Amino acid sequence: MNNNKLSRFLSLVLRHKPEEIDLHLDSEGWAEISTLLQKLAEHGKRSTKEQLFEVVTTNDKARFRISDDGTRIRANQGHSIDIDIGLRPVKPPAILYHGTAERFLKSIQQSGLSSRTRQHVHLSSDIATAKKVGMRHGSPAILFVEATRMFEAGFEFFQAENGVWLTKEVPLRFLDRHS
């Protein structure tokens, strides 16, 4: 399995569907690497520990983390399953950005941003990253999020280890379209 396919499959089983390969994640989203490699092999997706570590260290989005003792792996954020990755609320910068596709704007303009099937809405601290995210879904659209104002209104923000900002929702009154 090449690194790109392995990275995508890891996203699936560590963020959304561990049952796809009968993998058990603990309450914080960790899986034993030895068990993961065994389950991958059992399901025709052979990999090595070295390849796994290479995928983790070279992933441009820093989606995964290896435990300090090198025995476990988890996704940094983006889970649709109930996982507590130990994030603590933190005050965000004044403005954050959300990248989406033009085709989703009508829905967003009616109800704001919600986490939908995931645990959090993902936000970026820069326009370039938000644009890159939006391009994955079609013609990109960038939204400004008045994060400090939201925070002052009682909304919680978290920052994942890879720098992605997270919140449960972004009501319409805190959103503006970047032109």
C-alpha positions in Angstrom: 0.0 0.0 0.0 1.5 3.4 -0.9 1.8 6.2 1.6 -1.1 8.2 0.1 -3.5 5.3 0.3 -2.3 4.4 3.8 -2.8 8.0 5.0 -6.4 8.0 3.6 -7.2 4.7 5.1 -5.7 5.8 8.5 -8.0 8.8 8.3 -11.0 6.5 7.8 -10.2 4.0 10.7 -8.7 6.5 13.2 -11.3 9.3 12.7 -14.5 7.7 11.5 -14.8 3.9 11.2 -12.4 1.8 13.3 -14.9 -1.1 12.9 -13.9 -1.2 9.2 -10.9 -3.4 10.3 -12.2 -4.4 13.8 -9.9 -1.9 15.4 -10.5 -0.8 19.0 -9.7 2.9 19.9 -9.5 3.9 23.5 -11.6 6.8 24.9 -8.9 9.3 23.7 -8.7 7.8 20.2 -5.5 5.9 20.6 -4.8 2.5 18.9 -2.0 0.2 19.6 0.4 0.3 16.6 1.0 -3.5 16.7 -2.7 -4.1 16.7 -3.3 -1.6 13.9 -0.6 -3.3 11.7 -2.1 -6.7 12.4 -5.6 -5.6 11.6 -4.4 -3.8 8.4 -2.7 -7.1 7.3 -5.8 -9.1 8.1 -7.8 -6.9 5.8 -5.4 -7.0 2.9 -3.7 -3.6 3.6 -0.2 -4.6 4.6 2.1 -1.9 6.1 5.2 -1.8 8.2 5.9 0.2 11.4 8.4 2.2 9.4 5.9 3.1 6.7 3.4 4.1 9.3 5.9 6.4 11.0 6.8 7.9 7.6 3.1 8.6 6.9 2.7 10.3 10.3 5.9 12.4 10.0 5.4 13.5 6.3 1.7 14.2 6.3 1.4 17.8 5.2 -1.8 18.2 7.4 -0.2 16.6 10.5 -3.3 14.5 10.8 -1.8 11.8 13.1 0.3 11.6 16.2 2.4 8.8 17.6 2.5 8.5 21.4 5.7 9.6 23.2 6.6 5.9 23.8 6.1 5.0 20.1 3.5 2.3 20.8 0.2 4.1 19.9 -1.2 6.2 17.2 -4.3 8.5 16.9 -5.8 11.2 14.7 -5.2 14.8 15.8 -8.8 16.0 15.0 -11.6 15.5 12.6 -13.4 12.6 14.4 -17.0 11.7 13.7 -16.9 9.2 16.5 -17.0 10.1 20.2 -13.4 10.7 21.2 -11.8 13.0 23.9 -8.4 14.0 22.6 -7.8 16.1 25.7 -8.2 19.6 24.1 -8.6 22.5 26.6 -10.4 25.7 25.7 -8.1 28.5 24.6 -8.7 32.1 23.5 -8.5 32.3 19.6 -7.1 35.1 17.5 -9.5 37.9 16.5 -10.2 36.3 13.1 -10.1 32.8 11.9 -11.0 31.4 8.4 -13.2 28.6 7.1 -12.6 27.2 3.7 -15.6 25.6 1.9 -16.9 25.2 -1.6 -19.1 27.8 -3.3 -21.9 25.3 -3.7 -22.2 25.1 0.2 -22.6 28.8 0.7 -26.4 28.9 0.4 -26.8 26.4 3.2 -24.2 28.1 5.4 -25.8 31.5 4.8 -29.1 30.1 6.2 -27.8 28.4 9.3 -24.1 29.2 9.9 -21.4 26.5 10.3 -22.1 23.3 12.3 -20.0 20.3 12.9 -22.6 18.1 11.3 -21.1 14.5 11.5 -17.9 15.6 13.1 -17.2 16.7 16.6 -16.0 20.2 15.6 -16.0 22.9 12.8 -12.5 23.2 11.5 -11.0 26.7 11.2 -7.7 28.0 9.9 -5.5 30.8 11.1 -4.7 31.9 7.6 -6.5 32.5 4.3 -4.1 30.3 2.3 -4.9 27.2 4.3 -8.6 27.9 4.2 -8.5 28.3 0.5 -6.6 25.0 0.1 -9.3 23.3 2.2 -12.1 24.8 0.1 -10.4 23.7 -3.1 -10.8 20.1 -2.0 -14.5 20.4 -2.4 -14.8 22.5 -5.6 -14.5 26.2 -6.3 -13.3 27.6 -3.0 -15.1 30.2 -0.9 -13.4 31.7 2.2 -15.4 32.8 5.3 -14.2 35.1 8.0 -15.0 34.0 11.6 -15.1 36.7 14.3 -13.5 34.3 16.7 -12.6 36.7 19.6 -16.2 38.0 19.5 -17.5 34.5 19.6 -15.2 33.6 22.5 -16.3 36.7 24.4 -19.9 35.6 23.8 -19.2 32.3 25.5 -18.2 30.0 22.7 -15.3 27.6 23.3 -12.3 27.2 20.9 -9.7 24.6 20.9 -6.4 24.3 18.9 -5.4 20.8 17.8 -1.7 19.8 17.9 -1.4 20.5 14.1 -2.7 24.1 14.5 -6.2 23.6 13.3 -8.7 25.6 15.3 -11.9 23.9 16.4 -15.3 24.9 17.7 -18.7 23.3 17.9 -20.5 25.8 15.7 -20.3 29.2 14.1 -23.6 31.1 14.2 -24.3 33.3 11.2 -23.8 36.6 13.2 -20.1 35.8 13.5 -19.5 35.0 9.8 -18.6 37.1 6.8 -17.7 36.2 3.3 -14.1 37.0 2.0 -14.4 38.6 -1.4 
